[in-house]
Structures are given as structure tokens and as C-alpha cells.
């Protein structure tokens, strides 16, 4: 039989209709043969995975870069004219860059692949009249699956039986509270997933009760499968750095092409052999194009990737951490990301007094503190003899769950009450041993309470927990500091007001009560409902999923860095608003329904002022991300549930939770946080800013070197002077200065105040007009100083000596210029002057190698150099230092002008 599981509205079908359509006998389940036949028709219960790109193609992807293409052309030209040295050097740089990029991305994917496993590996099913276990991938429509508390739902299904059933659907809907389930058919045509109470969905978790369900959807026809399809349709976004480098590459290629061609033609017009002119042109091409840029970017990003791995984050792409550095908005899921995803008691009303409870999650550290009329909290035993053990006993005994070693076994709400009992001074397990349970009234959504009966000597103690209004209606007394007192109307109104007070703080409120029954009057087999009245009302407990302790600080740091944080959740508006307020989020609070009422223009106008969005669907999340990107924001989306995955992929960078995150979300994300810690994102933001800062330092240093070399050769040609550098000398400058010293700029420490600056604009360029002019100034300084010494030495010492002096002076120019690159705005002589030990080692090695090239006979033969006297070494160093001293003078003048303007503005304001 073929069943249309895609379009049928199973929540509207009765149990009998579902059984008939699926053609199955619930008492026996499917036969093995029928299950095999249906599996052949419907396929395995697994999500489709994208076809893996071959490794060799992924390696070739590393060469899809304009700078690399130009360099390959230069290598081909050098090989054509017989310049094997340049050919080899260029190819080594290009291949090394490709290998580094490929290795880092491949290693990241291999690390992440350990996370890709189906969470529900096996399922209990009824087949051929027997109950057994099968692989979750073998489930088919019509299978009857049996579930208990703690089980993960292995497919989508229609409930046949649901005694006391509650399911945690946070991974799919964002709803932090477990949802009570039933088997009744629904009338609504298309209710939200969170309101389809007769359905179970793949990857949700049973927290209470048991269930029998008929599978109606498997694999890609499940709700998770539909989301996975939506993810596959969402195109990947290019990162800001990729776009920046592409623009920079096009500019540099155009400029270099024009200048190198001009010099080549000028050399030919001067009568130089075309081979010599071509070799000089190739050498200049190598000097003009920052071929080290891709390698430095890769190495710098790899270092950032390694640092993030030390902080429990895995990057699937090298560029991901840089993208975080340019992020302007972080859209964050609430449950499990900004909150602990652990229900916690935060407030108590007991014996006429208000209490606050400290400590979060399922740890038992913390205390119950009484709030006095002034609002201060103090340990209760310092005020009066109110004993919270009376409050904690029903929480410990009327409870199906427990907490061991900080891990919950069972329902989150009951886990919170179990912990509260511990904070009240009780050991729940010892208490259960002293007062064994002998009967119970299970919780049911119809009567909204649970009651348990316990043997205690010659008495039976009845403990109840449930909805406050229900317990209050069935109570006749209440517990005060002086004992039990009759419950009059004034006290009832007071308790109702306390319930409303707790609910107004977005707390889920539960009440507890008790009754003592003489053992001689109690019989477990009798009607237990005869004892469901005349209770003593004990108190109220306010529960919530609390914010992560570090989340508020992380959000505050984002604010300082000019980054907006928006909380997007499937939870109720009141709860979301309270959590947002506690986290320090600002802005308007809206719901998904309110978003639906906005057209794109309205949403675009209002999105900046919205801080919290509640009751959202996956489509809402994608729409929010798109609205922010349309306004020019670089958007990061964090999440753990399947419902987050489409928006995670639609964002500029998706950040998934590794511990609680679903496989679908981890697949969609670019970055996976292995500690599920929102604060890790802030560290990634800082790392990204440091990386971009260091890449800019490298670009400034290398381009000023390249501009200086081109201007020097061009000016010498126009002045009728010999070319001041040989091709091999240009290559040497390119290797020793654009190599190790430039590379060490990629590991510079963060400059002070980097997280107090606004994010850079997405459309800002690495090579701005102002920055280009400054680099031109550096290059002109190098050209003037080098040619001055070169021309003077030509007259006094001859061409060989002049070439050596010009070569050495230009190398020393780069020694001093690297300090300009380290500090673009402030003085280079700052507190970080000695911070980068690798840079100082590289500079020391450069000086030693240059001395070797000038003085070692074998090197002199290769580089066409000759011995320089000490006076010319000193003269070269003094002239070369001018590039640093002049820039320091420029910065000092700007600082003085800035202080003068500020004093003038201040004086004008006072006037």
C-alpha cells in the first residue's frame, strides 16, 4: 500500500481514521514483509545528505583567486623567458597557500564529522505481534513505536495512546516548557507545530509518561526533513573578507599591469635587450603583486581557527572567524543558548513570606533567602523559625524525576522542584526511603495536579503539586509560621495575588499542599479521590529557565563593540520579555504574529529597534535575518534546535551549539561551539577583529614596499639612470621582507580598545583612498632616499657599489617601515612595541641575511653585490629611518591638532 504522508493533515484524523489509512493492526503492528515493502517505497528514515565534492576539486577551489591567477601568469612568463628561479619561487608560494587552505578546511570538516550521528539510533516497535528493537533508519509509515520518558522520538507520528505524556519540543519549536499530549483529533486546519498536541515529531524528547504512536512521516517527509530541504535551498553567503580581497586583487592587478608594461616599453625604448627588459618586468610583477597576501590571510585565519579551537569552537571554514569580526548583529536563540535550558526555582512564597532562591540549573549549591519588607534578602533562619522543609517535602516526594551528578533524569520542572527540596535541607532519596510511596493519583491535564500517598508510621501523608488555582480550591487550611490555620477568603485573595505577582515575572508557578490521613482509615485499593480535598496549602514556587550567568556580560561587551544582540525564541512573549530584561537586551518586544502583520518595508523600518522576538516560526527567523542583511548588516545567527537551522544558514555566519545542537543545525552552521556558551561568540568577535586588523597591517606593509620598489625603478628609468635593482635583488627583497617579517604581522596581539570600536562597514575597502595616499607617501619616501644614495654612489664609487648601496638602503627602509604598519594611527612606540617576539626574531634574521648577502663572496656572485664601508652602512640606516621618523612626526602633528580642536570645542561649549 502507498500512503501519501506528505500532504495529509494527520492531526485532524481520529485514531480510527489514522489506523485505517495506514492499514495497520495496532495489536500486531506491521509484518516484517510489509515493513520491508514500505521501506522500498518510502526509503530509509534518514535525512538526505548533499553529494560530497571530490577532494581534488576542493583543492583546485583554492586557486579561484585573482591574485593567484595573476601570479600563475607571471610564473608562466618567467618560465617562457628562462627565468627558472622566479618561476619556482612563485609556484612554491602559490602551491603552499593552496595546501594550507585545503588542509585547514579539510581538518575542520573531519573534526565536525564526528558530530554527525543520528541521535535516535534504535527504536522499540511492535511488529508481527511482538515488541522488539530496530534501527531508527528502518522505520516506515505505519510502524507502531513505543516510547517512554527519556526516549528521543525517531520519526513523525500520530499518537494512539498518551497516558501522562509530556514532550520537550524545544529543539523543533523553541518552546522551553514540555508540552502535554493527547490523542484527540484537532479541528484547526493548520495550527502551529507547538499546538499539534496529538502529534510527535522526530528529535523531540519524551519527558514524562509513555506513548504509542503510528509513524506517519520518515526521512525527508518529517518536519525536520522539510527544514533540511529549506536549508539546502538557502544559498551560502560570501564573507566580507572574500569580497574585500577580490576587490583588492582586481585593483592591484590593474595597477601593476599598467606600470609593469610601461617600464617594459621604456626599457625597450632605451635599447635594452627584450630578454633583459622582460626579466625586469617579471621581477617587478612579482614585487608589485602581494603574492604573500593569500598565504598570510590563510595562516592568520588558521591561527585564529586554532585559538578558537582552544576555546571550544570548531570552524568549518577559515573565513568564518573573520566574518564574526565584522558582525553588526547577532540573532540568538533563547533556549539553551542565552539560557541554561535547565528549569530552576527562582522565587518562593511560603507561610506568608516571600523568598528568593539562588543558584542556577541542577546544581544543589544555593540557599532559600527570605525577602524582608525593605526588599533585602537574608537567610531565613536568622529571622524566624519558618522551616522550608515543610515546603520541600512534597517537592521531593510527589516527584517522578531525580538529579544525579548535576544531570537531570526525567522532567525539567520536576527536576527544578527536586533541587529546591535539596536547597530546603532535604535529601529526596533518603526522604523517599523513610516515606515509601503506597499509592498515587497521576498528573492529568484534566485535573492539573499530581498526588502521592506515603506511609509514615501510624499515618499516611498525602503530598500534592499542581496548578495554584486548583490546589487553592481544594484546600481548607494553610500553613503559617505558627502552624496550620483555616483558609479564609482574605487569605485566598492574598495567595491569588502572590500567584499573579510571580506570574508577572514570567515565572511558571506551581503550588504544593499536604494532608495527613490516619493509617487505619486508608486503603490503597479504595477510591483515592475521597482524599482530594481538605488539603493544607503550603506555598508557591516560581520556576524559569534562567539566563546563562556569562550571557549578560557577553551581551554588554557586544554593546560596547557596537554589535546589536536580538533574542529570537519560540517562547511566550511575557517569558521572552522577562529573560531579555534580565540579560540587558534593549528594544521593542514583538511576536511572530506581529511580524506577520508587517510588510517588508515596515519590518525594514522597525527591525533596528526590535530587541526580542517571541513565538516565532522558522520562516520568521529567516525573514528577520534577510531584513537585517537588506539594511547592510553582517548577521550572525546562533542556535541549537532544528528550527534554527534555516536562519543559521541564511545568515552571514551561522553558529551552532555542539552539545545540545541537532545534527541538522550543525550541518547548516559555519561555526560550532562545543561548550554551547554564548560568551564564546564574543571571544570569536574579538578574534575576528584582531585577524582583520593584522591582515590590514600586512597589506599596508607589503603594498608600501611594492609601491616603493615600482616608483624607484620607474623614476630611475625616467631620469635616465641605470635600473637600481637587479631582478634577483628585487626577488630577494620580495622574499626576505614580504616573507617572515610580513607573516609575523599576522600574529600581532590585539591593539588596545579593539572591542570598543564600532564594527567596520560591510562595504568599506581595505585599500581606502586615505590609506592609499599614505602608502604612496611611504613609497615616495623610499624612492627619494634610495635614488639619492644611488645617484651619489654612482658618481663616487661606480655602478656595482651604487647597486649594492641602493639594494641595502631599500631593505633597511622595510625594516623601519614595518613599525609604521603595526600602528596606523597612534605612535609605533607604544606599550606593544616589544610584544611580538616573532617579529623581532624575523627582523634580526633579515639584518643578518642582508649582511651576509653584501659581504659573503659566494652571495656576492649571485646577487651582484660588493662590500660596503661602515660609513655607508650608517648612512643607509639613517636615510631608511626617515620613513618611520616622518610618519611619527605626522601622527604627532595630527594628535596636537586634534587636542587643540577638542579644547576649542570645549571652550566654545562653556562660552
N, C-alpha and C positions, 0 to 999 in steps of 0.2 A: 504494500500500500504506500502511496505517495502522499505526504501531508504538507500542505502549504503553511510552513511555520513562520514565513517572513511577514505576511500581511494580516494574519488572523489576530484579532484582539482577544487574547486569551483571558484577560482579566474580566471580560464581560460574559464569559462562558461559565455555566454552572459546572459543578464537579461531574455530574452525569454526562453533560454535553462534551466535556473535555475527554472523558473516558471513551465515549462513542467515536469522537473524531479521530482520536489517536489509536482506536481499535486495539485496546489492551484490557486484560482482566487484572484488576488491581490485586486480587488474591494470589495470582500466579506470576504476574509480570510477563514480559516478553519471553518467547522461547529463544534459545541460543541461535537457532537458524534464522528466525525473523530479525533478531538484533544484527546478525551479520549482513542480511539482505538490506536492511535500512542503512547500515554503515556504508555499504557500497553506493547507495543512492545519495546520501546526505554528506558523506565524507567524515573525516575524523573530527573529534571535538577539540580542535586546536585552531589558533589564530594563524592566518596566512602570514608568512614572513617574506620580506622583499628579497628578490633574487640578489645573491651576493655578487658584487663586482669583482672580477678577477684581479689577483694581486698585481699582475704586470700592468694592467690598465690603471690601477690606483697609483702605481709607481710613476707611470707616464703623466698622470694628472699633476705631479709636482712640477712639470716643465711648462704648464699652461700659465705662463707669466711673461709679460712683455720684456722685462729686463733680461730674463733668461734667454728669450728668443734672440734679442739683440746680441747678447754675449756669444751665443752659438754661431751667429752670423760672423762676428768678429773672429772667433776661433777658426771658422772655415776660411776666412780671408787670410789669416795668418798662415794657415796650412798651405794655402794656394801659392803664397809667395815664398814658402820655405822656412817661415819663422816658427820652428817646432817648439821653442821654449814658450813663447806666448800661447801657442795652441794648447800645450799640455797644462799650463797654469790655469788658463780659463776653463778648460774642461774639468780639471780637478775641482775647482771651486763650484762649478755648476752641479756636477755629479754628487759632491759631498752634501750640498744643500738639499738635493732631491732625496738622498738616502736618509738624511736626518729627519726631514719632514715625514717621509714614508714610515720610518721606524717608530717615531713618536706616536703617530696616529694609529698605526697597527698595534702597538703595545697597549694603547688606551682601549682599543676595541677588544683586545684579548682579555684585558682585566675586567672589562664590563661584561663580557660574555659569561662570566661565572655567575652573574646575577640572573641570567635568562633561564628560568626554570618554571614550569607550571607550578603554581602554589598548591593547587588541589591535585595531588599526584594519583590518589586512588579514591574510589567511591564505593559505598555499600549499596547494592541494588538487589531487587527481587527479580529473579529470572527462573523460569521452569519450576516455579513454586518454591524455590529455595533462596535463602539470603546468602549472598557472597560478596566478595570484593573484586572490582575490575579496575583497570587503568582508566583514569578520567577521560583520556582521549578516545576510549571505546564506547562512551555513552552515545545513545541515539535518541531521537524523538520517540516518546512512548515508554522509555525506561522508567521504572519506578525506583526512585532514590530515597534512602532512609538517612536522616540526619539527626544529630544530637548536639547539645551545647558544646561549643569549641570547634565544630566541623566547619570547613570552608565549602561554600556551595560550588559544585563543579560544573554547573550548566544553568541555563534559564529554565524555570519550571513553574507549573501551576500546582498550588497546594491542594492536596486531598485531605490531609489531617494536620492540625497545627495546635496541639494542646500546650498551653502556656508558652507559645513560641514568640521569641523576640530575636530580631536580626540586626546586626550592626551593618548598615549600608553606607557608612561614611566614605568608603572607597569609591562608591558609584555616585551618590547623591550629595555628599558633603554634609549630610545630617549627622551631628555628633551623638545624638541620643539613639539607642536601639529602638527599633520600630516593632510594635506589636503586630502580629499577623493573624489572619483568619482565613476561612475557606469560602466565605460568602462571595457571590458574584457581584461585580460593581456595575452601576448604571452609567457612569460617566464614560463618554466615548474615548477621550484621550487625556486622562489625568496624568499629572507628573509621576515620574517613577517612584518618588518618595511616598505617594498616596496609593499605589497599587498594592494594597495590603494582602491580596491573595496570591501574590507572585513572589518567587525568589529569583535572584539574579547571580550569575557567575561572579565569583571572587568576593562575595559578601560573606559574613561570618555569623553563624548561629550562636547567640549568647545565652539563651535560656530555652528550656523546653525541648521538644523534639518535633520532627516534621516528616511527612511523607509527601513527596512531590512527583508529578509526572513531568519528565523532560519535554519541553516544547521548543527549545532552541539550543543548538550546539554550534561551536566554532564561530564562524563569521556571521551567523544569524543571531547570535546573542547580542545583548545591549553592548557588551564590551567589544564584540566583533564589529558592530556598526561604528563605534567610536574609533576603532583601529582603522577602519576604512576611511573615516573622515581625516584621520591623521595622515594616511598615505596620500590623500588628495591635497594636503596643505604643502605648498612649495617651501623649500628651505630658503632662508634669507641670507644674502651675502653679509659678511661682517663689515663694520666701519673700517677696520684696518685694511681689509682686502680692497675695498673701494678706494681708500687713500693711496695705497701702493700702486694700484692700477693707474690712477691719475698721475701720480708722481713719475711712474715709469714712462708714460706717454710724453710728458713734458721733457724729461731728461733725454729720451731717445731723439726727440725732435731737435733740441738744442745741440746735443752732441753731434748729430748728423750734419747739421749746417756748419758748425765750427770746424769739425774734422775735415769735411770736404773743402772748406775754404783754405785751410792750411795746406792740404794736399795740393791744391791748384797753385797756391803761392809758391810752394817748394818746386813744382814743375816749372813755373814761370822763371824761377831763379836759375834754372839749368841743372837742378839736381836730377840724378838718375831716377826713373819712376819707381824702381825697386826700393831705393832708399826713402823716397817720399812715401811709398806705400807702407813701409815698415814703421816710419814715424807716425803715419796716420793711424795704423793699427794700435801702436803703443798709446797714442793719445786717446783712441777709442776706449781702450782698457782703463786709462786714467780718468776719462770723462764719465764713464758709466759706473755707478756704485755697485759693482757685481757682488760686493760683500753684503749688500743690503738684504737679499733673501736669506743668506746664511745667518746674518746677525739676528734678523727677525725670528728665524726658526730656533736658533739657540736661545734667544731671550725668552721666547714663548715656552720652549722646553724647560727652561729653568723655572719659569712661573708655574708650569704644569707640575714639576717636581715639588715645588714649595707647597702647592695646593694639595698634592697627594699626602704630604706630611701633615696637613691639616684636615685629613679625612675627606678629600674631594677628588673625584676622578673626572678628568676632562676627556671627552670623546674626540675633540678637535683642538688643535693647538691654539687657534684663534679665539676660542671661547672665553678664556680668561681676560683677554684684551677687550672683548666686547663688553664684559661686565664693567670694565674700567670706564667705558663711555656711557654706561646706563644712566638714564634720567628718571625712569620709573620702574619700580619693582612691584609687580602684581603678585600677591602672595595668597595662597590658600590658607585658611584658618586652622582647620583641624589637623593636628599633628605637625604643623609647620610653625605657626606662631603660637600654638598651644601645645600642651603636652600629650593630648589625646588620652588623658587619664582623668577620669572623673574624680573630683576632690571636694570634700566638705569644706566650705569657706565660712559658714555662719551657722549659729545655733540659737534657738530660743527655748529656754528650759526653766521651769519653776519660776516663771515670771521675770526672768532676766535674759538679757541679750549677751551672746558670747561670740567671739571670733576664733577661728581655728587657723593656726599657722602650719606651714609645711605643705608641700605640693605632691601630687601623684600618689603612688602606692608605697612610698616610704613612710615608716611609722614615726619618724622624728617629727617633733612638733608638740604643741600643747593647746588646750582649750582655755582661752583667756576671757575673763569677764569684762564687759564694757560698762564702765560706771556712767552715771548721768552726764558727766562732762565730756564723754566720748573717749576717754583714755581706757586702755585695756590693761588688765592686771590678772595675775594668776588667781583663780577662784578661791583657792584655799587660804589666801591672805585676807579674804573679806568675810565670808560666812560659810556655814557648814553645808551648802548645797553640794551634793555629791553627784558628779556627772556619770558615775557608774550606773545609776538608775536609768539614765538616758541611753547608755551604751549597751546595756544588756539585751534589749530587743534587737538592736542592730547586729549584735554578734550571733544571736540565736535564731532569729527569723531571717535566715540568710542561707542561700544556696551556693554562695561563692566563697573564695578564700584568696589570700595573697601569700605567696611564698617567695622569699628572697627578692622582694620588690616586684615580682611578676604576678599579674592577675590570672586567676583560673576561674572563669565564669563571667558574670555580668558586670559591666563597668560601674553601674550605680550601686550594686550590692558590694562591689569591691571598695568603693568610697566609704560606705557605711561600716564595713569590716575594719578599715583603717581608723575611722572615727572612734570605734569601740576601743581600739588599742590606745588611742590618744586619751580616752576617758579612763584608762587604767586597767582595762580588762585584757585577758588573754583569751581570745574567742575559742580556740581549740580546747583549752582547759575548761572553759565555761561550758562548752558543748559536752564534754565528758562528765562534768558534775551534774548537768541538767539534760539528760538524754531526751531526744525528741520522741514522742509516742504517737503523735497524730498531727495533721496539718490541714489547713484549707488553702489550696494553691492559689496563687495570684491569677486573676482573670480580669480582662478589660471590662467585663460587665459590672463586677462589684468593686474593682480598683483597690484591693488590699490583699495581703497575704497574712495568714495567721498560723502560728505553730504552737503546739502544746508540749510541755516539758515536765517530766517527773522530778519533783523536788521534795523528798521525804513524804510527809503526810498531806502534801499539796500538789496540785497541778498548776503550773504557771502558764498562762496564755500570753504570748507576745505578738504584737501586730505592727505592721508597717504598711503605709499606703498613702492615698491622696488625703490631704488635710481635711477637706470638707467632709469626706466620707467618715473618717475616724472621729471627727468632732461631732457628727450627727449621731454616732453610736456610743458616745462617751457620756457618762453620768458624773464623773469626778475628774479632778485634775490635780497634779502633784505640785505642791508648793514647798517652800523651804521648811515649813513646819509640818509637812505631811500632806496626806490626801484631803481635799476639800471638795464639797459639792460644786458642780459646774453650773453657775447661774448664767443668765443672759448677758450680763455685763462682761463676764469673763469670756464667754463665747465671742462677743464682739471684739474683745481685746485680742484674742487669739487670731480671729479672722483678719484683724488689722496687721498683726505681725506677719501673717502669711502673705498679705499683699505687699508689705514692706520688703520682705525677702524676694518676692517675685519681681518687684520693680527694679531690683538689682540684677535682673536676668539670671537668677538662680532657679534651679529646679528644686522645688520644695517637696519634701516628704515628711510625713508625721509618724510618730510611734506611740503605741499605747500598750497597756497590760491589763491583765485581770488574774486574780488568784481564785482557784477553784479547789474546794476540799477533795482530796483524792477519792474519798468514798462515794462522792457524787458523780465522778467522771468515769465514762466508759468509752474507749476509743471507737468502738463499733457503733455507738449511738450517733444520733444526728448532731454533728458538731456545730451547726448553725444556731443551736439553742444558746450558745455562749457568745454569739456575735453581737452583743450589746452590753451595756453596763460597764464599759471599759473605763479605765483611768487614763486620761490623756496626759502623756509625758512631755512632749515637746516637738519642735520642728527642726529640721536640718536643711540648710540651703546648699545645693551642690552645683558645681560647674566644672567644665574642662578649663583649667587655669592657663594663663599665658606662660610661655617659657620664661624663666627668670632672666635670661640674657636677651630676650627678644626686644624688650622696651629700650634697652641701652643700644642695641643694634639699630633700631629704628631712629633713635635720637642721632646716632652717628650718620645715618643716611641723610637726615635733615641738615646736619652741618655740611655735608658734602653736596647739597643741592639736589638730592635724589628723593623723589616722592615715593611713598610706600602706600599701596592700596590693597586693602584686605578684601578678597573675593571669596564668598562662602555660600554654601547651601543652607546654612543655619538660619534660624528665625531672626528677624530684624532686631528685636529687643536684645537678644543674646549677642548678636554681632556688634551692636552699638556699645554694649557694656564692655565687651572684650576690647574693642577698638579704643574706647576711652581709657581703659587700664593700660593699654600698650602705648598710649600717647599719640594715636593717629588723629589727624585733624581732617576736617572737611565734612561734606554732607553724607548722610546715610540714606541709601536708596535700596529698593528691592528689584528683583528681576522683572516683576510685573510693571514697575515704574519705568524700567528700561524699555520694555516692550511698547510703552506709550510714547516713547521718544523716537522721532525720525533721526536720520543720520546727522543732519545739520544741528538739531537740538542736542543730541548726545555729544557732538563735537564741541559745542559751546560749553556744556556743563561738565564734561569729563574731568577737566583740570581741578574743579572744586569738589569732586566726589572723593571721599576717603574710604568708605566702607560700602560694599555692595552685597546684599544678603539675598537668600532664596534664589540663587542663580542656577541656570542650566549650563551644560557645556557650550551651547550656542551663544549664550550671553557672554561667557568668558572670551570666546574667540572674537565676538563683536567689540568687547571692551579693548582687547589688545589691538585690533585693527583701527579703532577710533584713536587710540593714543599714537600709533605709528603714523596715522594720517596727519597728525599735528606735529610731526617731526621728532617724536620721542624715540629713544632707543629703549626698548621694552624688554625686561626680564620677567619671566613668569615662573614661579616656583609652585610645586605641587607634589602630591603623593598618590592621589586617587586616579582611577581611570578617567573620572570626569574631568580631571585637569589636563589630560594628555593632548587634546586638540589645541588648546590655548598654549600649552608648553611648546608645541612645535611651531605654532603661528608666530610666537614672539621672536625677537632678535636673538635671544638666547633663552633656552629652556633649562630649568634647574629642577631635577627630580630628587626625591628623597630615597636613599638607598636602603634604609632599614624597613620603613613602612610602605615605601612606594611600590606600586604594582609594576609588573614586567612591561606592560604597555606604556606606562608613563616613562619608565627608564629608557625604553627604546626611542621614544619621541624626543627625549631631552638631549641637550648638548653636554650638560654637566650633571653629575650625580653626587650628592652629598651623603657620604657614608655615615655621618653622625646625625642626620636629619636636623641639623642645627641652623636656624635662620642666621645666627651671628656669623657662621662661616661664609655666608654670601658677602657680608660687609668686608671680611678679610680678602675675599676674591675681588671685590671692587677696588680695594686699595692696591692689590697686586696688579690688577689690570691697569690702573693709573700709573703705577711705577713702570710697568713694561712699556706703555706708550711713551712716557717721559724719556725712558732710556733709548727707545728707538729714535725719537726726535734728536736726542743728543748725538747719536751715531750719524744720523742724516746730516746734521749741521756740521759735524766734524769732517765727514767724508766729502760732502759737497764743497765745503770751503777749500779742502785740499785739491779737489778736482778742478774747481774754478781757478785756483792759484796756478796750477800746472798749465791749464789751457791758456790763460792770459799771459803767462810768462813766455810760452812758446810762440803765441800769436804776436805779442809785442816785439819779441826779438826778430821775428820774421819781417814785420812791418818796418822795423828800424834798420834792417839790412845786416843784423848781427848773425853770427852762426847760431844754430839751434843749441840752447844752453844745456840740454839733456840728451843723452843718447837714448835709444829705445830701451836698452837693458836697464839704464838708470831709472827711466820712468816706470818700468816694471818693478824694479826694486822698491821705489817709493810706494808703489801700489801695494806691494806685498807686506813690507815691514810696518808701514804706517796705517794702511787700511785693513791690516790684519789684526795681530794681537792687541795693540792699543785700542783700536776701534771696537773689537769684540768685548773688551773689558768694560766698555761703557754700558754694555747690556746688563751688567750685574751691579750697577751703581745702587747704593741704598736709597730709600725713599727720601726725597727732599722734605724739609720741614714744611708743614702746612698743606701737604698734598691732599689731605682729606678735608680741608676747609675751603677748597676751591670748588667752583661750580663745574659741572660736567662740561666737557668741550662740546661745541655744536657738532651735530652729525655731519653737516655739510662743510665744516671747516677743513682746510687743507694743511697738510704737513708743511708744504713749501709755500707759505704766505708771501705776499708782496713785501711786507716789512722784513720778514726773515730772509727773503731772497736778497734784498738790498744790503742787509747786514753781512750776509755771506759774500756778496760782491765786494764789500769793503774789506773783509778779511783777505779775499783773493787778490785784490788790488795791492794791499799792503805787502803780501808775499811777493807779488810780481815786481813791485818797485824795489824792495830790498834785495831780492835775488839778482835782478838785472843791474842794479847799481854796483854790487860787488863783482858781478860777472864782467861788466864793461871795464871796471878799474883793473881787474886781474888780467884781462886780455892785453891791456897796454903795458902792464908792468911784468907779467910772468909768462905770457903766451897762452895759447888755446887750451892745452892739456890741463894746465894748472887752473885756468879760469873755469873749465868744465867741472873740475873736482870741487872748487870752492862754491860754485853755484849749486851743485848737487848737494853738498853738505849743508849749505845755508837753508835750502828748501826742506831738507829732512828736519833740521832744527826748528824751522818755522812750525812744523807739525807737532813737535814736542811741546811747544808753548801753546799752540792753538787748541790742543786737547782740553786745556783748562777753561778756555772760552766756551767750548762745547758743553762742559759739565755744568756751567751756570749761565743761563741765558739772560737773566735779569739782575740778580744780585752779584756781589763780588765773588770771584772764584776763591778768594782767601777766606773761606768761612769755616764753620765747625766741622764740615765734612771734607775738608781739604785732604786729610790723610786717611779717610775712611776706607777707600777702595784699595786694598793691598795689592790686588791682582793688576790694577792699572799701573801702580808704581813699579812692580816687577817687569811689566811689559815695556815701560818707558826705559828702565835701566837696561833691558836687553837690546832695545833699539839703539841706544847710545853705544853700547859695546859693539854691536854689529857694524855700525857706521864707522867706528874707529878701525875695526878690522878691515872693512872694505877699502878704506883710504890707505892703510899702512901695510897690509899683508901683500907681498908680491904676487902670489897666485891670484888673489882677488883683484889686484890692480889690473892684471891682464884681462880679466873677464869684464870688469866694469869701466875700463879706460880711465882709471884714477891715478893720481900721483900723490906723493907725500905733501902735507900742508904744514907750514910752520905754526908755532904756538900762537903768534900774534894774529894770524888769520883765523885760527880756531876761535879765539876770543872775539875777534871782530864779527865772525859769523854768528856766534851765540848772542852778542849784544844786538845785532840787527834783527835776528829772529825773534828776540824777546819783545820787539816793538809791537807785534800783533797782539800780545797779551796786555802790555802796558797801555797801549792806545785804547783798547776795549775797557780796561779798568777805569781810565780817565773818562770815557764816555758814560759808563754806568754811574760814576761819582757825580758827574755834571747833571745827569738826569735825576739822581736822588736829591741833590741840592735844589734843583728846580721844583721837584715835587714837594719838598718840605716848605719851600718858600710859598708855593701856591696854597698849601694847606693852611699856613699861618695867615696868609692874606684872606682866605675864605673864612677862617675863624674870626679874624678881626672884623671883617665885614658883617658877619653874623651878630657879633656882640654890639656893633655900632647900630 
